[in-house]
Amino acid sequence: MINLEAPRKAGALINQAYQAAAEVFRPISRKYDRAEHTYPAELDMFAALLDGLNSSGEGGAGAAGVRRNEKEAEKGNRNGANLNVVLGTIEMCWGDVGLLLTMPRQGLGNAAIASVANEEQLKRFSGIWAAMAITEPGCGSDSAAITATARLDGDEYVLNGEKIFVTSGERADAVVVWATLDKTKGRAAIKSFVVEKGTPGFEVVRVEHKLGIRASDTAVLRFENCRVPKDNLLGTPEIDTKKGFAGVMQTFDNTRPLVAAMGVGVARAALEETARILADAGVVVDYDKPANTQHAAAAAYLQLEADYESAYLLTLESAWMADNRKPNSLQASMAKAKAGRSVVDITLKCVELAGIVGYTEESLLEKWARDAKILDIFEGTQQIQQLIVARRILGKTSTELK
Ligand SMILES: Cc1cc2nc3c(=O)[nH]c(=O)nc-3n(C[C@H](O)[C@H](O)[C@H](O)COP(=O)(O)OP(=O)(O)OC[C@H]3O[C@@H](n4cnc5c(N)ncnc54)[C@H](O)[C@@H]3O)c2cc1C
């Protein structure tokens, strides 16, 4: 028999993350949605707790636990750190996705460091909070079009360029910046560099006002003759045109399941709240009866739950594959596409099903509907995930199918 439940071993972690989401995140959720650009100081103590969870090596929530463990993988099929991080993230985002995104030391840059840094860099950057800066004014979905440059000068790289929409760009201790070593060599020349706050030539230009995830800061950054030690380049400095983008793209195999997990968490929050509101209104969802014999709202709710369940399972599958060192780019994109679209559909439909309560600040449903959209945009939009899935299934390259 196939068991599609979360592994029993993860029960304690799920429970801990759930308690934290319910007791720390939910009570301050509305406060920091309204107080955009104010740092949620309540998170500092909680972040220390999460560090403890992550340092156990089994992962908790956020990005810190995603490094693939070669020795563990040799032991055969296992449920490891990637799955745990995804399960923890679902719970935390049930609490509040904007707050999770601004948790110290859990940035997407931390995922990049965990995925591609060497042992020395892992040690040197341990404990820092790192944002990730890929997007530029002229380059979003097509990350191969990056124009920020990195030029080797003695023992340092000199970085120049502008980055926009950087999550935690203002609050993090460092930023993992994608820049090209040589524009003429295409995507293979794009490398990532850790740039610490306070480095001369690195400036936070402004923070953005946003539709959702207002607890999280989103910054515009500028690099002007910004010099970083050459050992801050993550991965290999060699430009291997055969391997192309492999190094930096590996980060996405780890971060896309995480963003999918965020979508799953927000969707579950909206579904639970809507079930409660429907029950108060006398609408009962009956799992033993066909949908077409039930109240229209109950039938709609069943459809949303089916969408939620498929997003959840795809997300778990992509993380499980990463734990077991199976190539998971296809599954990571499928999970991200399904969860990103589902959370937008589910939260909006929940606003509709809940009527006036759903549209006002009386419940968090309207906030979740606003928070959801970004999950279908960052780490690759819906359309880009579909493109990647199509390429993988049809065996086409990025030049053959764009
Ligand atoms: C709140 C927020 C936080 C963010 N955080 C980060 C961060 O931490 N780090 C970072 O680097 N970036 C971040 N981003 C940027 C985000 O990753 C980009 O917005 C995203 O990659 C899309 O790029 P774009 O906005 O330039 O859209 P474009 O690439 O210009 O795309 C516009 C539209 O065209 C579609 N499209 C593009 N190409 C194709 C194609 N080939 N086929 C079909 N449709 C296509 C897209 O899906 C999209 O709908 C963030 C953005 C926001 C809003």
The ligand as an ORCA input file, in Angstrom:
! r2SCAN-3c Opt
* xyz 0 1
  C       8.056     40.657     -3.742
  C       9.128     40.156     -4.667
  C      10.244     39.543     -4.142
  C      11.270     39.105     -4.996
  N      12.394     38.560     -4.457
  C      13.451     38.315     -5.264
  C      14.711     37.940     -4.719
  O      14.870     37.750     -3.501
  N      15.763     37.805     -5.568
  C      15.626     38.009     -6.917
  O      16.624     37.884     -7.620
  N      14.446     38.317     -7.471
  C      13.346     38.496     -6.677
  N      12.153     38.861     -7.233
  C      12.044     39.006     -8.668
  C      11.293     37.858     -9.316
  O      12.050     36.689     -9.251
  C      10.956     38.310    -10.754
  O       9.923     39.257    -10.658
  C      10.543     37.147    -11.625
  O      11.650     36.347    -11.898
  C       9.932     37.622    -12.949
  O      10.759     38.535    -13.576
  P      10.170     39.923    -14.127
  O       9.359     40.523    -13.026
  O      11.283     40.704    -14.704
  O       9.151     39.512    -15.255
  P       9.491     39.182    -16.779
  O      10.561     38.192    -16.897
  O       9.628     40.470    -17.515
  O       8.129     38.490    -17.202
  C       6.897     39.214    -17.344
  C       5.797     38.208    -17.690
  O       6.133     37.502    -18.903
  C       6.151     36.091    -18.687
  N       7.219     35.482    -19.469
  C       8.539     35.808    -19.474
  N       9.231     35.007    -20.321
  C       8.331     34.134    -20.857
  C       8.408     33.048    -21.784
  N       9.563     32.684    -22.334
  N       7.266     32.381    -22.098
  C       6.082     32.724    -21.531
  N       5.945     33.764    -20.651
  C       7.043     34.429    -20.299
  C       6.413     35.939    -17.202
  O       5.934     34.704    -16.713
  C       5.653     37.114    -16.612
  O       4.303     36.786    -16.469
  C      11.113     39.256     -6.398
  C       9.957     39.837     -6.927
  C       8.977     40.308     -6.090
  C       7.754     40.961     -6.691
*
